[in-house]
Amino acid sequence: MATLRPPAVLAESGLDVGQPWHFGDPLREQRHLEAGDGAVDLSHHGVLTVTGPDRLSWLHSLTTQQLADLAPGVGVTTLVLSPQGHIEHALYGVDDGETFWVHTEPGAAAAAAGWLDRMRFMMRVEVTDRSAEYAVVWIAGPAGAGLTRTGPDSLGGHEIFVPRDELSATLAERTPAGLWAYEARRIAAGIPRIGVDSDHRTIPNELGLLGPAVHLDKGCYRGQETVARVHTLGRPPRRLVRLHLDGSTDTLPPTGASLTLDGRAVGFVGSSARHYELGPIALGLIKRNVDPARDLLAAGPGDDGQPVISAAHEILVDPEIGLHVRARL
């Protein structure tokens, strides 16, 4: 039975501009998602398909994740790195037994498809940008049968690929939730978003992606030397943190806002949102040796001279992480 959807308030800036930000009650929408009910419109994400008998072994050789024996229906995140180990593309995908379906961050599909297409050589693969034909929807809880979808993700839901002419009907079948609710839950879970919580210098070790997006026991791929060296020696140059922002102001720091300590820049703010339990929160990328006991200051919105926002930071990536130390429990 279709759900009557209230009018959407659209995001006004950032990668998600023009998408449904909330439907009138973002905190209630978060509770719906937490309870395993609701759908989030991710139709602004790019969609690629990779077909051909060599698709999985080929992607395995180019990217950071173990894909050669990937089973159908298992969701996976894999990265394309630069020769220096910096993250260039994030691919979120699932194989259906014949086609590897990928979605990318908004605006990234064409560049990712172009790079992959240039790397085909003699392999029996075909890369196609399907963004005009297919859309992505995130479904809380079980996704149902008959849909091309990823396996359960770390937020307890599925990403499904639907023909664009079926997008409205698919969304209408579920309780509406905006990107505010989705992003708040993602930030609370400490899951970084590539291109928002990262910059052009970010390596996977800094974001805690060894495991979730990087397999440490696979063959060579571009950028592996940097990842392996930092993993072996430990102490990545920067580390991802969760920021608990001062709630006395009604503003949030914009993406890219500087984080300072004693007047010195030590990092930047990525995503931020208001969580229904935690209040205003954000993710930040800061220098490894910043004292966890010290509060940081985040630049406020707008031009210089705007109020700054105090931010306590919580460790997500151990500053000493590597083979020479044990992970903190």
C-alpha positions in Angstrom: 0.0 0.0 0.0 1.5 3.4 -1.0 2.4 5.8 1.7 1.3 9.5 1.3 4.5 11.5 1.3 4.5 15.0 2.8 6.3 17.7 0.8 10.0 17.5 0.9 12.4 20.2 2.1 15.3 20.1 -0.3 19.0 20.3 0.5 20.3 23.7 -0.4 24.1 23.1 -0.7 26.8 20.5 -1.0 26.8 17.2 -2.9 23.2 16.6 -2.0 21.8 19.9 -3.2 18.3 19.5 -4.6 17.6 16.2 -2.9 15.0 15.6 -0.2 16.7 16.8 3.0 13.7 16.0 5.3 9.9 15.7 5.2 9.0 18.0 8.1 10.2 16.0 11.1 13.9 14.8 10.6 14.2 13.5 14.1 11.2 11.3 13.8 12.5 10.2 10.4 15.7 9.1 12.1 13.7 7.0 14.6 11.8 5.3 11.7 15.1 4.4 10.1 16.5 3.1 13.4 13.4 0.9 13.7 14.0 -0.6 10.2 11.3 1.3 8.4 11.7 3.9 5.7 13.4 4.7 2.4 15.9 7.4 1.4 16.2 8.8 -2.1 19.8 8.5 -3.3 18.8 9.0 -7.0 21.5 11.7 -7.4 24.2 9.1 -7.0 25.8 7.8 -10.2 25.2 4.2 -11.4 27.7 2.1 -13.4 27.5 -1.5 -14.6 30.4 -3.8 -15.4 29.6 -6.8 -17.5 31.6 -9.6 -19.1 33.2 -12.9 -17.9 36.3 -11.2 -16.6 34.6 -8.4 -14.6 35.3 -9.6 -11.1 38.9 -10.7 -11.7 39.5 -7.5 -13.5 38.1 -5.3 -10.8 40.0 -7.3 -8.2 43.2 -6.5 -9.9 42.5 -2.7 -10.1 40.9 -1.9 -6.7 41.5 -2.5 -3.0 38.9 -5.1 -2.2 38.8 -8.9 -2.6 36.4 -9.3 -5.6 37.7 -12.4 -7.5 35.3 -14.8 -5.8 32.6 -12.3 -4.8 29.3 -14.1 -4.3 26.1 -12.7 -5.9 24.1 -10.4 -3.6 27.0 -9.5 -1.3 27.4 -5.7 -1.0 31.0 -4.5 -1.1 32.9 -1.2 -1.0 36.1 -1.0 -3.0 38.5 1.9 -3.8 40.6 3.1 -6.7 43.8 4.7 -5.4 46.4 6.9 -6.9 50.0 5.6 -7.3 50.7 7.4 -4.0 47.8 5.6 -2.2 45.4 8.6 -2.2 41.7 7.7 -2.6 40.5 8.7 -6.1 37.2 6.8 -6.5 34.9 4.9 -4.1 32.8 2.2 -5.7 29.8 0.7 -3.8 28.7 -2.4 -5.5 27.0 -5.8 -5.8 27.2 -8.5 -8.3 24.1 -10.3 -9.5 25.8 -13.2 -11.2 26.0 -11.5 -14.6 26.6 -7.8 -13.9 28.5 -5.9 -11.3 26.4 -2.9 -10.3 28.1 0.1 -8.8 27.0 3.4 -7.4 29.2 6.4 -6.8 29.0 9.7 -5.0 27.1 12.4 -7.0 29.0 13.7 -10.0 31.6 11.0 -9.8 30.2 8.4 -12.2 31.6 9.8 -15.4 35.2 10.1 -14.1 35.1 6.6 -12.6 33.6 5.1 -15.8 36.3 6.8 -17.9 39.1 5.6 -15.8 37.8 2.0 -15.7 37.2 2.1 -19.4 40.8 3.1 -20.1 42.0 0.1 -18.0 40.2 -2.6 -20.0 43.0 -3.5 -22.4 42.3 -7.0 -23.6 40.0 -8.0 -20.8 36.4 -9.2 -21.6 34.6 -6.5 -19.8 32.3 -3.5 -20.6 31.8 -0.5 -18.5 28.6 1.6 -18.9 27.4 4.7 -17.2 23.8 3.9 -16.4 23.0 7.0 -14.3 20.3 8.2 -16.7 18.5 4.9 -16.6 18.8 3.7 -13.0 18.6 5.2 -9.5 19.7 4.2 -6.1 17.4 4.0 -3.1 18.4 3.1 0.5 15.9 0.8 2.2 15.9 0.4 6.0 15.5 -3.2 7.0 14.8 -6.1 4.5 14.8 -5.0 0.9 12.4 -7.6 -0.5 12.8 -9.9 -3.4 13.1 -9.1 -7.1 15.4 -6.2 -6.7 19.1 -5.7 -7.6 20.4 -4.9 -4.1 23.4 -5.0 -1.9 23.6 -7.2 1.2 22.8 -5.7 4.6 25.1 -2.7 5.3 26.5 -1.4 8.5 23.4 0.8 9.0 21.1 -2.1 8.9 19.7 -1.5 5.4 20.1 -2.2 1.7 20.9 -0.1 -1.3 18.8 -1.1 -4.3 19.0 -0.2 -8.0 15.7 0.7 -9.6 14.8 1.9 -13.1 14.2 5.6 -13.0 10.7 5.3 -14.2 9.9 3.2 -11.2 11.6 5.4 -8.6 8.5 7.3 -7.5 6.5 4.1 -7.0 9.4 2.4 -5.1 9.7 5.4 -2.7 5.9 5.6 -2.2 5.8 2.1 -0.9 7.7 3.0 2.2 7.8 5.6 5.0 9.7 8.7 3.6 12.9 9.8 5.2 15.3 12.5 4.1 19.0 12.7 3.8 19.2 14.5 7.1 18.1 11.3 8.9 20.3 9.1 6.8 23.4 11.3 7.3 22.9 11.7 11.0 22.8 7.9 11.4 25.9 7.5 9.2 27.9 10.1 11.2 26.8 8.5 14.5 28.1 5.2 13.2 31.4 6.7 12.2 31.2 5.8 8.5 33.1 8.3 6.3 31.8 9.6 3.0 34.4 9.8 0.3 34.7 13.3 -1.1 33.0 14.9 2.0 35.0 13.4 5.0 38.1 13.0 2.9 40.2 15.2 0.6 42.6 14.7 -2.3 45.4 13.6 0.1 43.4 11.0 2.1 44.7 7.4 2.3 42.4 4.6 3.5 44.4 4.0 6.7 43.3 7.5 8.0 39.6 6.7 7.6 39.6 3.2 9.2 38.9 1.6 5.8 41.3 -1.3 6.2 38.8 -4.2 6.2 35.6 -2.5 5.2 37.0 -1.3 1.8 40.6 -2.6 1.7 41.6 -6.2 1.8 45.1 -6.6 3.3 45.8 -10.1 1.9 45.3 -9.8 -1.8 47.5 -9.2 -4.8 49.0 -6.0 -6.0 46.9 -3.0 -7.0 47.7 0.6 -7.6 48.6 2.4 -4.4 49.1 -0.8 -2.3 52.6 0.1 -1.4 51.5 3.2 0.6 48.7 1.3 2.3 50.9 -1.6 3.3 53.7 0.6 4.5 51.5 2.7 6.8 49.8 -0.4 8.0 53.1 -2.0 8.8 54.7 1.0 10.5 51.5 2.3 12.1 50.7 6.0 12.9 48.8 7.3 9.8 49.4 11.0 9.3 45.8 11.9 10.1 42.8 10.1 11.7 39.1 10.2 11.5 37.2 11.5 14.6 33.6 12.0 15.6 32.9 15.5 16.7 30.4 16.4 19.4 29.5 20.0 18.7 28.4 22.7 21.1 24.7 22.7 21.0 24.2 26.2 22.2 24.2 27.5 18.7 21.6 26.6 16.0 24.3 26.4 13.2 26.5 23.6 12.1 30.0 24.0 10.6 30.1 23.7 6.8 31.9 20.9 5.1 35.6 21.8 4.8 35.5 24.2 7.8 38.8 24.4 9.6 39.4 22.7 12.9 41.9 24.5 15.2 43.7 24.0 18.5 45.4 26.9 20.2 45.0 29.0 17.1 46.6 26.4 14.9 44.8 24.5 12.1 44.8 20.7 12.9 42.2 19.4 10.4 38.8 20.0 8.8 35.2 19.2 9.3 33.5 16.8 6.9 29.8 15.8 7.4 27.6 17.3 10.1 24.0 16.8 11.2 21.7 16.9 14.2 21.1 13.4 15.7 17.9 12.6 17.5 19.8 11.4 20.6 23.4 12.7 20.3 22.5 16.2 19.2 24.8 18.1 16.8 27.6 15.8 15.6 30.1 15.7 12.7 33.0 13.8 11.4 36.5 15.4 11.1 39.9 14.5 9.8 42.7 15.7 12.1 46.4 15.3 12.6 47.4 12.1 14.3 49.0 13.6 17.4 46.2 15.9 18.5 45.4 15.4 22.2 42.1 13.6 22.5 41.4 15.4 25.8 41.5 18.8 24.2 38.4 20.4 22.6 38.8 21.8 19.1 37.2 24.9 17.5 35.3 24.6 14.2 34.9 27.6 12.0 31.3 28.7 11.8 29.3 29.2 8.6 29.8 32.1 6.3 32.7 34.5 6.1 35.5 35.1 8.5 34.4 36.6 11.7 31.4 34.3 12.2 31.2 32.5 15.6 33.2 29.4 16.1 31.8 26.2 17.5 33.5 24.2 20.2 33.9 20.5 19.4 34.9 17.6 21.6 36.4 14.8 19.5 36.0 11.0 19.9 38.6 8.5 18.6 37.4 6.5 15.6 40.8 5.6 14.2 43.5 4.8 16.7 46.4 7.2 16.3 48.8 4.4 16.8 47.1 1.8 14.7 49.3 -0.6 12.7 50.9 -4.0 12.9 53.3 -2.8 15.7 50.4 -2.3 18.1 47.2 -4.1 19.1 43.9 -2.4 18.4 42.3 -0.8 21.4 39.3 -2.7 22.6 
